Amino acid sequence: MLLTNLKHLETKNAAESLVHCNENVMICCGRMGPMCVPVYEIMEELQPRYPHVVFADMEFDTKDAAFIKNLPECRSFMGLPFTVYFKNGKAVHSTSSIQTEDQITTILNNVFTEKYK
């Protein structure tokens, strides 16, 4: 399990359920490494500012992480973490590698707006 204060997704079923039962979801799939930890920390800090978004993590090195890794949006990714933004059950944006707070907030503000409803 990842050492974060985010919702932990340990199975494909848990990830699918979270995505389908919540309008706005951000899942970061990675490890406890130098490219991933800053993204987890930013997500933890942003949770209070985005109460309409569910922030979750998923361990990259499990078979159930295929839920994220096999998404068409992630096929060309080379660097960790794989971060996917879901709106109404559908992947609407994805990134790989480290992201800054400004980059993440820009994505959150853009993907969780009316144009994706």
C-alpha positions, 0 to 999 in steps of 0.5 A: 500500500502506498504511504499517502493520505489519499483513498487507496485503491487496491483492486480493479473492482474498487477502482471501477466502482469509485470511477462509476459512483463519483462524478469527478475522480483523479487517480494517481497510479505509481510508487513511493518514488521521487517522481510520484511522491510530489504528485501525491503530496499535491493531491493531498494538499488540494483535497480541501480546495476540491471537495467535488473531486475524489483523489485516490492512489493505486500501486503501479506494481499490482496486477489490478493496476492494469485498470489504469495502465491499459487505458488507451489514454496511457498506452504511450506513457513511459514515466511514473506516475500515471495520473488519470482524471475521470468525469462521469465514469470516463477518462477525460485527461491523463498525464505521466511523470511528475506534475507541478501544483499549477499543472494539476490545478489547471487540469482540475479546473479544465476537466471538471467543468461543464464541457465534460458533462 
